Each structure stands twice: as C-alpha cells, then as structure tokens.
Amino acid sequence: MRGPTIRALIAILVAMAAGHVLGGQEILDRIVARVENEIILLSDIQALSRYQRLVDGKSETQEQILDRLIDQWIVRTEADVAHFSHPSDADFDRGLSRLRNSFASAEEYEARKKQSGLDDSEIRRIVGTQLYLSNYLDSRFRPSVQIDPKAIEDFYQAAVLPVAKARGQEPPSLEAARDSIQEALIQQRINEQADRWLKESRLRLHVEKLHDEEAK
C-alpha cells in the first residue's frame, strides 16, 4: 500500500532553483522580498512555480510561493548553521528516480518537463535542495514523535479499509499495512511540528515584501 503523505510541508520543502535563465529565455529579474539581510528574487518565484507545474501540473499564486520561499529560508538557514550534511550523489539519484516514478510513464514525465520549461540540471538542483531541507526537518522533529498503536489501528479502520472497499480491492492486513501507516502518521506529526516552528520563527524575522501587481 502506498502510504498517504501530508503535503502541507511538501511545497515548503520544494527547493529554490538557482539561475536566472530558464527554458533558454532570459528573465527580467527584480527583488520581491527581503528576509533579514538576504533577498528573494522574482526568478526564485518563477523557478519554484515551474517546478510546481512539473510535479503537480499547476502552481500556486506568486504570493503563496513567496511565503513558501520565506519558509525555505528559515529551514535552510538553521540547517546551514547546524552544518547539516548535504545529500550525497546517491541521495540525488534516488530523489530523481522518485520524481520520475511519480509519473505514469517516462513519456509523461518528459512531456511535463518540457511544458514546465525546466531542464535536467535545474531539476537536479531543485531536488537536491528539497532533499536537504526535508532531511533536516526530519532529523529535527522525528526523534520527538511517538505513534500510539491505537492510532495505527484507527487509521487502518478509518482510511485503509474504506479506500480499498471503494476501489473494489482486497485490503491489506493491518500487519501488512502497519509500517506504511506508522510512517505516514510520523510524517504528519513532523509536518505539524514544523508548521508551528515556522510560524513562531517568522515572528522573530524581519521580512519586507515588495508588493506589486506581478507578485500578487
């Protein structure tokens, strides 16, 4: 069974893409926000938008993406201060494989990649940063997460069995599904803790958004 994932943090963990030239076309860049002494550029928003279109077939508004980039800044800054290890080449390759395998076919992946305007090197950078941020959040919050066995059983009864029934499929046994359910619940708790931490961290930051019509 494919374990459910909570996507609130996924978008936060999507990486800022480097470079100001995408799809062979130069972007007229400008500053859209300042976070402490660093800046976020319009090209950062556009790169993340392109990646969202690759993964989900659509993207959020520029204002929503800007908020995600600010959250990325918080995670990345703390991870850097902690000298957290960057992903290995093997980690990169596994991350790229998971991305490709999330599509129904290699042809669908290539078509969506072409539509997004991202090339392989840009996708690799984004996936690498995504791994760096998600791995840090996992290491920071997973040790404090405890999952009660009853929560696993409740999830099985409330989610796994009804879904299997609706699809006309034979459901997996509780024991067969236990590890996947536990991991999904752990990820949910990690996301909840990370959300609270990000909200609290934002209150301590100096953030200046330079609004105009393009960034709304």
PyMOL commands that set and color helices and strands:
alter all, ss='L'
color gray80, all
select helices_A, chain A and resi 8-13+42-56+62-81+89-101+106-116+120-144+149-166+174-203+213-215
alter helices_A, ss='H'
color red, helices_A
select strands_A, chain A and resi 21-22+25-26+31-35+38-41+207-209
alter strands_A, ss='S'
color yellow, strands_A
deselect
rebuild
show_as cartoon
